[in-house]
């Protein structure tokens, strides 16, 4: 546990993250129109003097985000052979994340190529590789209990996600599903989760699949809460977030911090990690959302995904600035 403001004795739940691990490669680019230009004058190749390489993947990012925000975290996923011995895999050890449940596969470790504009916006190309071989059975029964929060994303096989969700629900664990990247989530899965986290494009995909509209995000969140008995959280970037929390009829809105964004690539994962760490510490959901909003905002002020993730002390120090 790193820099935890609450102390380990106060940590009432442990966090299990089942998800992806990638090697991220960052390229700074002025104009992403290269990828859609065709015909006369269009370039066939881009050349860079250098690039940066760092560990990533939504599962790994969220596991490390939660650990840096104070939670006790165990990560489960799959990587290529030899990846555990690479220097990049040290990211987990530095954050205090347990990785004994990570499997090695004959498939290559997942890769993400990130093209980043000067304003911090980006486009990403992802090769799932070994991530598609992550199996819910890697998470032992003893890791699923009432004192566990299980966190999942949509960057691994959704069938494996669904099976782990069912097991976690049966054991009484709290289940958090971040539908990132956008995916069609079966109603039967939605009915077994406690917190659904998505951004606007992801909400549109889920809404369409379950026969709803996301034109009004408030109505979408409320309907999802009422239909599936879950708390629905929609992140809005620089506009913060809105949430329809189970058992709370009043819509919750939380602003984002006013920051100068230099890189938004890890903001969503930082939000999830900080939110989950606060829940694990026994913080009430409305206040935990504030922790998430601060974590996501702070991650935009630094370059990289995991390198930008804030500590618990940084999150606590900036909570009062939300207003």
Buried (B, 14 or more C-beta within 10 A) or exposed (E): BBBBBBEEEEBEBBBBBBBBBBBBBBBBBEEEEBEEEEEEEEEEEEEEEEEBEBBBBBBBBBBBBBBBBBBBBBBBBBBBEEBBEEEBBEBBEEBBBBBEBBBBBEBBBBBBBBBBBEEBEBEBEBBBBBBBBBBBEBBEEEBBBEEBBBBBBBBBBBEBBBBBBBBBBEBEBBBBBBBBBBBEBBEEBBEBBBBBBBBBEBBBBBBEBBEBEBEEBEBBBBBBBEBBBBBBBBBBBBEBBBBBBBEEEEBBEBBBBEBEBBBBBBBBBBBBBBBBBBBBBEBEBEEBBBBBBBBBBBBBBBBBBBBBBBBBBBBBBBEEEBE
